């Protein structure tokens, strides 16, 4: 019966489905040509790091190199282990295949999020907007061009959304551990489970990560461990203000209140720099206290906001947060631009939230300069703040998410109180 109903719904919506597929094809073709023909020296610069690391691993050489010529591999071993089949191909072929792998990850993320948000056939237009926002997003474009691994993280993060929407918190914990095997800081998502007062799931995630990490170093050799620790502990401090403008609280303070290689600071004052970082961390803490004081989210919409809030807070507090990291904010943007469910099957658009979300989205669609060489007009005075537009956009999105969370909780229907049977 369900299969027959699905077939009938596909037949009834075939025009919309066909249009959706055309949009996907157009966006995918555009992303491919943009990724393969960007400015010289950008194409696949990050994928080259993964490719070289996989080659070293396949040849039995050291995975981690302390003093390489240029950038180095600073991720846990599983990524290089998984990419060893690609290392058997010539680099141009491997880069093209990597593009399609990451494009599938973005498409899979849209699908998983749609399942988490319980999209129906009447939501095909909303699904189309979700796809367009995902592909027509400057952090997405940068990830395709650089060959970054963030789309794999986005796929895992969207799977976390789906598991969380089904209340499978142990699965959420295991997926967080899996994501942390790609980039260690993803372990911070365990804060989501702690804020939900699910201590066992949070402990499971931490234990699973430790076990899987130990297993991966057992596979590549424990001699790699001390080099990995040294590289990861020093990476942020060595890279901040040199590779690109980091779009976090610490990065903003360093860029505009300290001497650096990118722009002329507004003022060189360590006291102001440390004060700005302290103020930012206090703001983040106030947001977490607001979330903590309220009961754990129950409706799926509120839980999606909650998860996106934790991710965005992590990005803003990371020392090293480049613009392409904000692709991990896509599920949060998808949540905010969609109508929120209210009583029954009704949905309601909140104009301030939707308008604010699209304003943030449009800020993220422009290629603001953030990597050297910074154009001369952006290097001095107030204009240098334009290098940090993505930081301002992320901070605005963080505040907007807090507002949406507060509004969702104020408007939540009151819990039903069961009347004892002996009361007349």
Secondary structure, DSSP 8 states (H G I E B T S, - for coil): -HHHHHHHHHHHTHHHHHHHHHHHHHHHHHHHHHHHTSSTTTTTHHHHHHHHHHHHHHTT--S--SS-SS----S-HHHHHHTHHHHTS-HHHHHHHHHHHHHHHHHHHHHHHHHHTT--GGGHHHHHHHHHHHHS-HHHHHHHHHT-SHHHHHHHHHHHHHHHHTT-HHHHHHHHHHHHTTSGGGGGGHHHHHHTT-HHHHHHHHHHHHHHHHHHHHHH-THHHHHHHHHHHHHHHHHBTTTB---SHHHHHHHHHS--SSS--S---HHHHHHHHHHHHHHHHHHHHHHHHS----SHHHHHHHHHHHHHHHHHH-S---GGGGGGGHHHHHHHHS-EE-STT-EE--HHHHHHHHHHHHHHTS----BSS--GGGSSGGGGGGGGHHHHHHHHHHHHHHHHHHHHHHSS--------TT--
